[in-house]
Amino acid sequence: MNRLLFSCMAIVWTLLSFAQDKPDSTVVLDLAEDTTQVTTINDIVEVQEIITSRNYNAAHFSKVWSLNSFLNLDYNLTARLKPNKPIDLGYNNGEVPEFKSDWGVSLQLGKNYRLHKYPIINMIQFNIDYSYIDLNVNHYKAAEGNKLYDSSQKNNKDYYYIPWLLEKYEVNYGMTVGPSVTIAPFIYMDIPQLHYLKFNVYGHIGYHASLLYISNDKKDINNDKKGIYDAAEIPDNSNISDNPVRSTLKLNLGHGLIYGFGFNVSWKSIGLGYELRNGALNYQSLNHNIFGPDKYKFKTTTSRIYLQIRY
């Protein structure tokens, strides 16, 4: 009996000891410490707003700088052709003067090729411009006076003089290339529409071909030969009744380098600009049989304003 009682007491004592040594499984939550690791709804909203803002800005600035091609519709304020050295008119011992157009129009098509992928600080872009169409048409009125050339006269090479003083049309075509820089100065203003306002300056060089057509006219001194010549004074080398100078095609081909400098201001797809061009064109008559193979070098200057359409 004593053994049984002693065994029971030993078992109870052992259980009580085990209960005291078992770790406490109760968890105490320290709110001040644990809530710092919890992502709140406000945090999620703030992160989403930052992402949305960045995406919007990227799309907005990409749109601001997206239009790289252009179409220019030009009005030529003045176009001038000035002989590089004296050219004999073959009439009244005169020389070919400088010609000034009374109207002219131009058409340009081209593209700005970026030299760097993204604009510098979203404000400055350097480009190489290429105009694959630069087409010009200029009109030069006939000089004043009823008698502007002498179809009976020939030069020392036995060719007739080109009647430079008659009405002329010039058609000029070329391609140009050159650097430009575009600046968007208001890109950091809090007015998104002003971000599209850009200023561009450029310098271009190109090779041009020109056709100079001289119209047929009756301002030949020989049309009124009775008032100019007596019968004995009519030059021996003239054929007044059938002179080829009067009716032949007076077409001259020219070519040469042209340099252009200009600037424009644009907003989105619309812009306005100004350009000044200088260069030299070597003209030669396409009718060698009548006017000979001589070449005539003219300095050319054109100033023009234009409406630009970007796309």
C-alpha positions as CSV (number, residue, x, y, z in Angstrom):
1,M,0.0,0.0,0.0
2,N,2.8,2.3,0.9
3,R,4.5,1.5,-2.4
4,L,1.4,2.3,-4.4
5,L,1.0,5.7,-2.6
6,F,4.6,6.5,-3.1
7,S,4.4,5.8,-6.8
8,C,1.3,8.0,-7.3
9,M,3.0,10.9,-5.5
10,A,6.1,10.5,-7.8
11,I,4.0,10.7,-10.9
12,V,2.1,13.8,-9.7
13,W,5.4,15.5,-8.9
14,T,6.9,14.7,-12.3
15,L,3.8,16.2,-14.1
16,L,4.0,19.4,-12.0
17,S,7.7,19.8,-12.9
18,F,7.1,19.4,-16.6
19,A,4.3,22.0,-16.6
20,Q,6.5,24.6,-15.0
21,D,9.4,24.0,-17.5
22,K,7.2,24.2,-20.7
23,P,7.8,27.5,-22.7
24,D,5.0,30.0,-22.7
25,S,3.2,29.8,-26.1
26,T,1.2,33.1,-25.6
27,V,2.1,35.8,-28.2
28,V,2.1,39.4,-27.1
29,L,1.6,41.9,-30.0
30,D,3.6,45.1,-29.8
31,L,1.6,47.4,-32.0
32,A,4.2,50.2,-31.9
33,E,6.9,47.8,-33.4
34,D,4.9,45.6,-35.8
35,T,2.8,48.1,-37.7
36,T,6.0,49.6,-39.3
37,Q,6.2,46.5,-41.5
38,V,2.6,46.8,-42.7
39,T,1.8,48.3,-46.2
40,T,-1.2,50.5,-46.0
41,I,-3.8,51.5,-48.6
42,N,-2.3,55.0,-48.7
43,D,1.2,53.6,-49.5
44,I,-0.2,51.7,-52.4
45,V,-2.1,54.8,-53.7
46,E,1.0,57.0,-53.5
47,V,3.2,54.5,-55.4
48,Q,0.5,54.1,-58.1
49,E,0.3,57.9,-58.4
50,I,4.1,58.2,-58.9
51,I,4.1,55.5,-61.5
52,T,1.1,57.1,-63.3
53,S,2.9,60.5,-63.2
54,R,6.1,59.1,-64.6
55,N,4.3,57.3,-67.4
56,Y,2.3,60.5,-68.3
57,N,5.4,62.6,-68.4
58,A,7.2,60.1,-70.6
59,A,4.3,60.0,-73.0
60,H,3.9,63.7,-73.0
61,F,7.5,64.6,-73.7
62,S,7.6,61.9,-76.4
63,K,4.7,63.6,-78.1
64,V,6.3,67.0,-77.8
65,W,9.3,65.8,-79.7
66,S,7.6,63.3,-82.1
67,L,7.2,65.4,-85.3
68,N,10.4,65.1,-87.3
69,S,9.3,65.6,-90.9
70,F,8.3,68.9,-92.4
71,L,6.7,70.5,-95.4
72,N,7.6,74.2,-96.1
73,L,5.4,76.4,-98.3
74,D,7.6,79.4,-99.2
75,Y,7.0,82.8,-100.7
76,N,10.2,84.2,-102.1
77,L,10.6,87.8,-101.0
78,T,13.4,88.4,-103.4
79,A,15.6,86.4,-105.8
80,R,18.6,87.9,-107.5
81,L,20.9,86.9,-110.3
82,K,24.1,88.9,-110.6
83,P,26.8,88.2,-113.2
84,N,30.0,87.1,-111.5
85,K,32.0,89.0,-114.2
86,P,30.9,91.3,-117.0
87,I,28.8,89.7,-119.8
88,D,28.4,91.6,-123.0
89,L,24.8,92.3,-124.1
90,G,25.7,92.8,-127.7
91,Y,23.4,95.8,-127.6
92,N,24.4,99.5,-127.2
93,N,27.7,98.4,-125.7
94,G,25.9,97.3,-122.6
95,E,26.5,94.7,-120.0
96,V,24.2,92.2,-118.4
97,P,22.8,93.8,-115.2
98,E,21.7,92.3,-111.9
99,F,18.2,90.8,-112.2
100,K,15.7,91.0,-109.3
101,S,12.5,88.8,-109.3
102,D,9.1,90.3,-108.9
103,W,7.6,87.1,-107.5
104,G,8.6,83.6,-106.6
105,V,7.4,80.5,-104.7
106,S,9.1,77.4,-103.2
107,L,8.3,74.0,-101.9
108,Q,10.5,72.0,-99.4
109,L,10.1,68.5,-98.1
110,G,12.5,67.0,-95.6
111,K,13.2,65.4,-92.2
112,N,15.2,66.1,-89.0
113,Y,17.4,63.2,-88.1
114,R,18.2,63.2,-84.4
115,L,21.9,63.0,-83.3
116,H,20.9,61.7,-79.9
117,K,17.9,59.5,-78.8
118,Y,16.5,61.8,-76.2
119,P,16.6,65.6,-76.0
120,I,19.1,67.0,-73.6
121,I,17.3,67.8,-70.3
122,N,14.1,67.5,-72.5
123,M,14.9,70.9,-73.9
124,I,17.6,70.8,-76.6
125,Q,17.8,68.6,-79.6
126,F,20.6,68.5,-82.2
127,N,19.7,67.2,-85.7
128,I,21.0,66.6,-89.2
129,D,18.4,67.9,-91.6
130,Y,17.8,66.5,-95.1
131,S,15.6,68.1,-97.6
132,Y,15.0,65.8,-100.5
133,I,12.8,68.3,-102.4
134,D,13.7,72.0,-102.6
135,L,11.8,73.3,-105.6
136,N,11.8,77.0,-106.5
137,V,10.1,79.1,-109.2
138,N,11.0,82.7,-109.8
139,H,9.9,85.3,-112.3
140,Y,11.9,88.2,-113.7
141,K,10.2,91.0,-115.6
142,A,11.7,92.2,-118.9
143,A,13.8,95.3,-118.6
144,E,12.1,98.6,-119.4
145,G,12.2,99.8,-122.9
146,N,10.9,98.8,-126.3
147,K,14.2,97.7,-127.7
148,L,16.1,95.2,-125.5
149,Y,18.3,93.2,-127.9
150,D,19.8,93.2,-131.3
151,S,19.2,89.9,-133.1
152,S,21.6,90.9,-135.9
153,Q,24.7,91.0,-133.7
154,K,27.1,88.1,-133.2
155,N,30.1,87.8,-130.9
156,N,33.7,87.2,-131.9
157,K,32.9,83.4,-131.9
158,D,30.2,83.9,-134.5
159,Y,27.4,83.1,-132.1
160,Y,24.4,85.3,-131.4
161,Y,24.1,87.1,-128.1
162,I,21.6,85.7,-125.5
163,P,18.8,88.3,-125.1
164,W,19.2,88.5,-121.3
165,L,17.0,91.5,-120.9
166,L,13.8,89.8,-121.9
167,E,11.2,88.3,-119.5
168,K,12.6,85.2,-117.7
169,Y,11.4,82.2,-115.6
170,E,13.7,80.3,-113.4
171,V,12.9,76.8,-112.1
172,N,15.4,75.6,-109.6
173,Y,15.5,72.1,-107.9
174,G,18.0,70.8,-105.4
175,M,18.6,68.7,-102.3
176,T,20.1,70.1,-99.1
177,V,21.7,68.7,-95.9
178,G,23.0,70.3,-92.8
179,P,22.9,70.7,-89.0
180,S,20.2,72.3,-86.9
181,V,19.4,72.7,-83.2
182,T,15.9,72.9,-81.7
183,I,15.2,74.4,-78.3
184,A,12.0,74.1,-76.3
185,P,12.6,76.8,-73.6
186,F,9.3,76.5,-71.8
187,I,9.5,72.7,-71.2
188,Y,9.6,73.1,-67.4
189,M,6.8,75.6,-67.0
190,D,3.6,74.2,-65.5
191,I,1.7,75.0,-68.7
192,P,1.7,71.8,-70.9
193,Q,0.7,73.6,-74.1
194,L,3.8,75.8,-73.9
195,H,6.0,72.7,-74.0
196,Y,5.2,72.4,-77.7
197,L,6.6,75.9,-78.5
198,K,10.0,75.3,-80.1
199,F,12.7,77.4,-81.8
200,N,14.9,76.0,-84.6
201,V,18.0,77.4,-86.3
202,Y,19.9,75.7,-89.1
203,G,22.5,75.9,-91.8
204,H,22.2,73.8,-95.0
205,I,24.2,73.2,-98.1
206,G,22.9,71.7,-101.3
207,Y,23.5,71.2,-105.0
208,H,20.9,72.7,-107.3
209,A,20.1,72.5,-110.9
210,S,18.3,75.4,-112.6
211,L,16.5,76.0,-115.9
212,L,16.3,79.7,-117.0
213,Y,13.8,80.2,-119.7
214,I,13.9,83.5,-121.7
215,S,10.6,84.2,-123.4
216,N,10.3,85.2,-127.0
217,D,9.5,88.8,-127.5
218,K,9.3,91.4,-130.3
219,K,11.6,93.9,-128.5
220,D,14.3,93.3,-131.1
221,I,15.9,96.4,-132.4
222,N,15.5,95.0,-135.9
223,N,11.7,95.0,-135.7
224,D,11.9,98.8,-136.4
225,K,15.0,98.7,-138.6
226,K,13.8,101.6,-140.7
227,G,14.1,103.9,-137.8
228,I,17.4,102.5,-136.8
229,Y,19.3,101.5,-139.9
230,D,19.5,102.9,-143.4
231,A,19.6,100.1,-146.0
232,A,23.3,100.5,-146.4
233,E,23.8,100.3,-142.6
234,I,22.1,96.9,-142.0
235,P,24.9,94.7,-140.7
236,D,26.2,92.1,-143.2
237,N,25.9,89.3,-140.7
238,S,22.2,89.8,-140.1
239,N,19.2,88.1,-141.6
240,I,16.4,90.4,-140.5
241,S,13.6,88.6,-142.3
242,D,14.4,85.3,-140.8
243,N,16.6,85.6,-137.7
244,P,16.8,82.5,-135.4
245,V,17.2,84.6,-132.2
246,R,13.6,85.7,-132.3
247,S,11.9,82.3,-132.4
248,T,14.4,79.8,-131.1
249,L,14.0,78.2,-127.7
250,K,16.0,80.3,-125.3
251,L,16.6,77.8,-122.5
252,N,19.7,77.8,-120.3
253,L,20.8,75.1,-117.8
254,G,22.6,76.1,-114.7
255,H,23.9,74.2,-111.7
256,G,26.0,74.9,-108.5
257,L,26.2,74.9,-104.7
258,I,23.7,76.8,-102.6
259,Y,24.1,77.7,-99.0
260,G,21.1,78.4,-96.8
261,F,20.7,79.8,-93.3
262,G,17.4,80.2,-91.5
263,F,15.2,79.8,-88.4
264,N,11.7,78.9,-87.6
265,V,9.2,78.9,-84.7
266,S,6.8,76.1,-84.4
267,W,3.9,75.0,-82.1
268,K,2.8,71.4,-82.5
269,S,2.4,70.9,-86.3
270,I,2.4,74.5,-87.4
271,G,5.4,76.9,-87.8
272,L,6.7,80.0,-89.4
273,G,10.2,80.6,-90.7
274,Y,12.7,82.7,-92.7
275,E,15.6,81.6,-94.8
276,L,18.4,83.3,-96.7
277,R,20.2,81.4,-99.5
278,N,23.4,82.3,-101.4
279,G,25.4,80.5,-104.0
280,A,26.6,80.5,-107.6
281,L,25.1,78.9,-110.7
282,N,26.9,78.3,-114.0
283,Y,24.5,78.8,-116.9
284,Q,24.9,77.5,-120.4
285,S,22.5,77.7,-123.4
286,L,21.0,74.4,-124.4
287,N,20.9,75.8,-128.0
288,H,24.6,75.6,-128.8
289,N,24.1,76.1,-132.5
290,I,22.6,79.6,-132.0
291,F,24.1,80.9,-128.8
292,G,27.3,78.8,-128.5
293,P,28.7,76.7,-125.6
294,D,29.9,79.5,-123.4
295,K,29.2,79.3,-119.7
296,Y,27.9,82.3,-117.7
297,K,28.4,82.3,-113.9
298,F,25.7,84.2,-111.8
299,K,25.7,84.8,-108.1
300,T,22.3,84.0,-106.7
301,T,20.6,85.2,-103.6
302,T,17.1,84.3,-102.4
303,S,15.3,85.4,-99.2
304,R,12.0,83.7,-98.4
305,I,9.5,83.2,-95.6
306,Y,7.5,80.0,-95.2
307,L,4.7,78.3,-93.5
308,Q,5.8,75.0,-92.0
309,I,3.7,71.9,-91.5
310,R,5.3,69.2,-89.3
311,Y,4.2,65.6,-89.3
